[in-house]
């Protein structure tokens, strides 16, 4: 009987402790968890600038030379840079760009150039292009202070210096979003709005083209479609809304654009123009 009483007492005590302890673990702020442990989130530059930019530089297999050139042209100590090299790129290219960044005297000393450690497999014209952008955007929101997010490819080369760009943006309201957009779909109505596609990159590690579904869908009535350039300059506020949207529009549109051809040419455009909070913050130009 003594052993049974002890076991019953032990079990009841364990349950009580679990009830008291588990809720304390469940309410730990998300900031305690750091998925970016490989990033140096403290920038080492002591200088301050009126505005700063966070850059996504996307690269694919064979883009290493162009990527290095673009990074040198874009670099500024006040900005943040996150490189996304496609999962499909050879391991040697991933290693080469990692060594290039870590061994560069300026990049390594200031600690404002990073590489996505777990890159996505990106399919041309598929939603995985959008997924990679949102992935990087969320990482940059988590780690760094900046005012505007700019997505570029390794093939891009800026025509103005970063100092000139900072000066030009320093007098602008920080809620402006430079997104070239239109609701006049034209040929895209039938070539973009109605086809249904499946992106194998969402579930496969093997690179392949998007799949076209025979059946088409009608244009949505719950929101109005917009289209435009895939290149954007997005404010931090709108980036936060896109990632953690306080209404359900960002998630609804993300589900819709999962089966949409060239979703980067429509997601942010449709999101901002259908949002009551942000539809008046757009400048109809991508600055690209």
C-alpha positions in Angstrom: 0.0 0.0 0.0 2.9 2.3 0.8 4.3 2.0 -2.7 0.9 2.5 -4.3 0.3 5.6 -2.2 3.7 6.9 -3.2 3.1 6.3 -6.9 -0.3 8.0 -6.8 1.2 11.0 -5.0 4.0 11.1 -7.5 1.7 11.1 -10.5 -0.6 13.7 -9.1 2.4 15.9 -8.3 3.8 15.5 -11.8 0.4 16.5 -13.3 0.2 19.5 -11.1 3.7 20.7 -12.0 2.9 20.1 -15.7 -0.2 22.2 -15.5 1.7 25.0 -13.8 4.8 24.8 -15.9 3.6 24.3 -19.4 1.6 27.5 -19.7 4.7 29.5 -18.7 6.6 28.0 -21.6 3.8 28.6 -24.1 3.7 32.3 -23.3 7.4 32.9 -23.8 7.7 35.8 -26.3 8.7 34.8 -29.8 11.8 37.0 -29.5 13.3 34.3 -27.3 13.6 32.0 -30.3 16.2 33.0 -32.8 16.0 31.2 -36.1 18.7 33.5 -37.4 21.5 32.3 -35.1 23.9 32.3 -38.0 23.4 36.0 -38.7 25.3 38.7 -36.9 22.3 40.9 -36.0 24.4 43.7 -34.5 25.7 46.0 -37.2 29.2 47.1 -36.4 29.1 50.5 -38.2 28.9 53.4 -35.7 27.6 55.9 -38.3 24.0 56.8 -38.7 22.2 57.6 -41.9 18.9 59.3 -42.6 17.4 56.2 -44.3 18.6 52.7 -44.8 17.7 49.9 -47.3 17.5 46.2 -47.0 18.4 44.4 -50.2 17.4 40.9 -51.4 19.9 39.9 -54.1 18.6 36.7 -55.8 21.0 34.5 -57.8 20.8 31.2 -59.7 23.2 28.6 -60.9 26.0 30.3 -62.8 25.5 33.8 -61.4 28.4 34.0 -59.0 30.5 36.5 -61.1 27.4 38.7 -61.6 26.5 38.4 -57.9 29.9 39.6 -56.8 29.7 42.5 -59.2 26.2 43.5 -58.1 27.2 43.3 -54.4 30.2 45.6 -54.9 28.1 48.1 -56.8 25.3 48.1 -54.2 27.3 48.0 -51.1 27.0 50.7 -48.4 27.9 50.4 -44.7 24.5 51.6 -43.6 22.4 49.1 -45.6 21.6 45.4 -45.1 22.1 42.7 -47.7 20.8 39.2 -47.8 21.8 36.9 -50.7 19.6 34.1 -51.8 21.4 31.7 -54.0 19.0 29.1 -55.5 19.0 25.7 -53.8 19.6 24.2 -57.3 23.1 25.9 -57.6 26.1 23.6 -57.2 27.5 23.1 -53.7 30.8 24.7 -55.0 29.0 27.9 -55.9 27.3 28.1 -52.4 30.7 27.6 -50.9 32.4 30.1 -53.1 29.9 32.9 -52.3 30.1 32.1 -48.6 33.9 32.3 -48.6 33.7 35.5 -50.7 31.5 37.2 -48.1 33.3 35.9 -45.0 36.8 36.7 -46.3 35.9 40.2 -47.6 37.6 42.7 -45.3 34.7 45.2 -45.3 31.8 42.8 -45.4 33.2 40.7 -42.5 34.2 43.7 -40.4 30.8 45.5 -40.6 28.7 42.4 -40.6 25.9 43.7 -42.8 26.1 41.1 -45.7 24.4 37.8 -45.1 23.5 34.6 -47.0 20.3 32.6 -46.6 21.5 29.4 -45.0 18.6 27.3 -46.2 17.7 28.6 -49.6 14.6 27.8 -51.5 14.3 25.9 -54.8 13.0 28.6 -57.1 11.0 27.8 -60.2 10.8 30.4 -63.0 7.3 31.9 -63.1 6.3 29.9 -60.1 5.2 30.9 -56.6 8.5 29.8 -55.2 9.9 33.1 -56.4 7.4 34.9 -54.2 8.1 32.4 -51.3 11.8 33.2 -51.5 11.1 37.0 -51.3 8.8 36.6 -48.3 11.3 34.4 -46.6 14.1 36.9 -47.0 11.8 39.8 -46.0 10.8 38.1 -42.8 14.4 37.4 -41.9 15.4 41.0 -42.5 12.4 42.2 -40.4 13.5 39.9 -37.6 17.2 40.9 -37.6 17.7 44.5 -38.7 16.6 48.1 -38.7 15.9 49.5 -42.1 13.3 51.7 -43.9 12.8 50.2 -47.4 13.1 46.7 -48.8 14.4 46.3 -52.4 14.5 43.1 -54.4 17.1 42.7 -57.1 18.7 40.0 -59.2 22.4 39.3 -59.6 22.0 40.7 -63.1 21.0 44.2 -61.9 23.4 47.1 -61.7 22.5 50.4 -60.1 22.8 53.6 -62.1 23.1 55.8 -59.0 25.3 55.5 -56.0 24.0 54.4 -52.6 24.8 57.8 -51.1 22.7 59.5 -53.8 19.9 57.0 -53.2 19.9 57.6 -49.5 19.9 61.4 -50.1 17.0 61.1 -52.5 14.9 59.0 -50.1 15.8 61.0 -47.0 13.1 63.6 -47.8 10.3 61.1 -48.5 7.6 59.8 -46.2 8.8 56.4 -45.0 5.4 54.8 -45.7 5.7 55.2 -49.5 5.8 52.0 -51.7 7.2 52.1 -55.2 5.2 49.4 -57.0 4.4 49.7 -60.7 0.9 48.5 -61.0 -2.3 48.5 -63.1 -5.8 46.9 -62.9 -5.9 46.8 -66.7 -4.9 43.2 -67.2 -5.0 43.2 -71.0 -3.4 40.0 -72.3 -2.6 38.9 -68.8 -6.3 38.3 -68.1 -6.2 35.1 -70.2 -2.4 34.3 -69.8 -2.0 35.1 -66.1 -5.4 35.4 -64.4 -7.2 32.3 -65.7 -4.6 29.5 -66.0 -4.0 27.3 -63.0 -0.4 26.1 -62.4 1.4 23.9 -60.0 5.0 24.6 -58.9 7.0 21.4 -58.2 9.4 23.5 -56.3 6.9 23.6 -53.4 7.3 19.9 -52.7 10.2 18.6 -54.7 14.0 19.0 -54.5 14.3 18.4 -58.2 14.2 21.4 -60.5 11.5 21.4 -63.1 9.2 23.8 -64.9 5.7 24.6 -63.7 2.8 22.3 -64.5 -0.2 23.6 -66.3 -3.6 22.4 -65.2 -6.1 21.9 -68.0 -9.1 23.5 -66.2 -9.0 27.2 -65.8 -10.6 29.4 -63.1 -12.7 32.6 -63.3 -11.3 35.9 -62.1 -11.9 36.5 -58.4 -14.7 38.6 -57.1 -13.6 38.9 -53.4 -10.7 41.2 -54.5 -9.6 43.1 -57.6 -6.5 41.8 -59.5 -3.6 44.1 -60.2 -0.4 43.3 -62.1 2.9 45.0 -62.8 6.6 44.8 -62.3 8.1 42.1 -60.1 10.7 44.6 -58.9 9.6 46.8 -56.0 10.7 49.2 -53.3 8.6 48.3 -50.2 8.3 50.3 -47.0 9.1 48.5 -43.7 5.5 49.0 -42.6 4.0 47.3 -45.7 6.6 44.6 -45.4 5.4 43.9 -41.8 1.8 43.8 -43.0 2.7 41.4 -45.8 4.3 39.0 -43.3 2.2 39.3 -40.2 -0.9 41.0 -41.6 -3.4 42.0 -38.9 -6.2 41.2 -41.3 -6.4 38.0 -43.4 -5.8 39.6 -46.8 -2.1 38.8 -47.1 -2.7 35.1 -46.3 -5.8 34.8 -48.5 -3.9 36.3 -51.5 -0.8 34.1 -50.8 -3.0 31.0 -51.1 -4.6 32.4 -54.3 -1.2 33.2 -55.9 0.1 29.7 -55.1 -1.5 28.6 -58.4 -1.0 31.8 -60.3 1.5 32.2 -63.2 4.3 34.7 -62.4 2.9 35.5 -58.9 5.7 38.1 -58.2 4.1 40.2 -60.9 0.8 40.4 -59.0 1.0 39.5 -55.3 2.2 42.7 -53.7 0.3 44.8 -56.3 -3.0 43.2 -55.5 -2.3 43.2 -51.8 -1.5 46.9 -51.5 -4.3 48.1 -53.8 -6.9 46.0 -52.0 -5.7 47.1 -48.5 -7.6 50.1 -47.0 -4.5 51.0 -44.9 -2.0 51.0 -47.8 -3.7 51.6 -51.1 -2.9 55.4 -50.8 0.8 54.8 -50.1 1.8 53.7 -53.6 3.9 55.4 -56.2 3.2 53.8 -59.6 6.9 53.2 -60.5 9.3 50.4 -59.6 12.5 52.6 -59.9 14.1 49.6 -61.6 
